Amino acid sequence: MINSRRPTPCSPQPVPPQHTKGDVHLRAAVATTHVRIAVYDGSEQLPSPRRGPAEDTGGRGLFLVTALSDVCGVTPTGGGKGVWFQLNR
């Protein structure tokens, strides 16, 4: 479920997302102690967690990722950003 939240803001939607731009790349890294998933795009605008009204159909992705992962963050890449989460074993 967490992984499905990351690319979703980058998918076509009736209202374009405000914090993505250009191609989207998904990267997964598996180590003996954790699994890390990251989504990279060309926008330098950083997302921020928010909680909208119950009737909103979007806007909870980063809130859910923060709540369900062991650690998460945003890393500027010098031409965009990577939004990532980690699950510890």
N, C-alpha and C positions, 0 to 999 in steps of 0.2 A: 504494500500500500504506500509506503513512504516513497519508493522509487516512482510510482505513478504520479505523485504530487509534483516532483521536480520538473519534468518536461511539459506538464500540462499548461503552465502559463505561457509557454512558447508556441503552443498550438494555435491554429486559426480559431478565433472566437468572435462572437458578434461585436464585442468591444475589444479593440486591440490592447494587449497588455502594455503597461506603462514602463516596464523595466527590462525589456528584451529588445534585441535588434540583430538582424542578420541571421546567419546560419547558427544552428544549435548543435553542440557536440556533447555526447554522453560518454563518460569514462567511469569504469568500475575497476577498483583495485582490491584484491583479496590478499590479506596477510595472515599470519598465524594468530594474531591477536585481534584483528578487526576486518571489517569490510567497509570500504569508502566508495561512495557514489558521488560523482560531480557532474554538473551540467554547465557548459561554457557557452557564452554568447558574446556578441560584439558590442553590447551596450555597457557603458561605464556607470549607468544609473543603478544604485544599489537598492535591492528590495528591502522592505521592512515588514515585520509581522504586524498583522492587524486583525481585529475581530469585528466583522461587520454585523449588521442586523441579521436575525435568523432567516429572513426571507431572501437574502442575497444568495446568488448561485455560485459565487466565486469569492476569491480573496482570502481564503483560509489556508492555502498551501504551505506557506512558510511557518505559520502558526502550528500546523499539524506536524511538519518535519521537526520543528523545535521540540514539540511535546513527545514525539515518539522515538527520536534518535538519542544516542548517547552523547554525541557532540555534533555541532554543525556550524557552518560559517560561510562567509563570502570572502573570496580572494580576488583582488584586482589583478588583471593580467597585462596591463599596459596597452590595452586596445579592447577592453571588455572586462568580463568578470567570470569567475567560477563560483557557483553556489553548490555547496557540498554538504553531505551528512555522513556520519560514521556510526556503525553498529559494532560494539565490542562483543567478543565471544565470551 
